[in-house]
Amino acid sequence: MAHHVLDMPATEAEIRRLRIGDTVTLRRWLFGIRDATLIHMFDRDRRTRLDLAGHAVIHTAPNVHRVAPSPEAPVGYAPFCIGTTTSMRMERFTDALMAREGVRLIVGKGGMGPATLNAFAERGGAYLAIVGGAAALETTWIERIEDVDMDDLHPESLWRFAIRDFGPLLVGMDSHGGSLFAEVQRDVAARRDAVLASLEDAR
C-alpha cells in the first residue's frame, strides 16, 4: 500500500497509479457537488463556468455561513461544517461527469457500483472514501470557499474549495477494476452462505 500526495488538478497517469488500499492526500482544490447539481448539469443540460478537468469532486451539501466578501471569503461564504453524503445514489452521473467535465476523482462515503467502476477503468478515475461522521475533521482541511456556481440550488451549489492537505483518504475503487466495496459484499455473501449451510447441516 502506498500514500500519494496529489496537487490538483491531476493527470490520468497519476490517477492510474492509484490502487485500492492506497491512501491519498489532496492539495490545492476540491469541488463540492450533490444530487441537485448533477441533475441540473446532466438531466437539464446546464453548463458550469467552473473548470473541473482533472479535479476531484466531493459529494456534499455544505453548511456554510454568509459573510462579507474578503480575501478569506472571496464569494461571501465561509465554511462551517462540510460533511460528506452517501455516494451511491449519484451512480448514474459518474460517466457523464468524467466524459463531459473531465473529473478524475470522486470523494464520498459508502462506495459506488459497477457503472462507476467501468467509467473509472475507461477514463482513468478513482473513488476516495471518507468515514461517515468525519465532517468536523474534513472542515479543518478546507481553507476557504474560493468560488461558487449554480447558487440558486443552494446548498447543492457547485462549490470550489481551497484545501490544505485534505486527507488521508482511502482508495476504495480504482481504474483497474478494484473495489473494496465489492470485495466486502463478496465476503459477506460467502459468510452468509456458510452460516446458512451450517444451519442446514444442524437440522
Buried (B, 14 or more C-beta within 10 A) or exposed (E): EEEBEBEBBBEBEBBBBBBBEBBBBBBBBBBBBBBBBBBBBBEEEBEBEBEBEBBBBBBBBBEBEEEEEEEEBBBBBBBEEBBBBEBBBBBEBBBBBBEEBBBBBBBBBBBBBEEBBEBBBEBBBBBBBBEEEEBEEBBEBBBBBBBBBBEEBBBBBBBBBBBEEBBBBBBBBBBEEBBBBBEEEEEEEEEEEEEEEEEEEEE
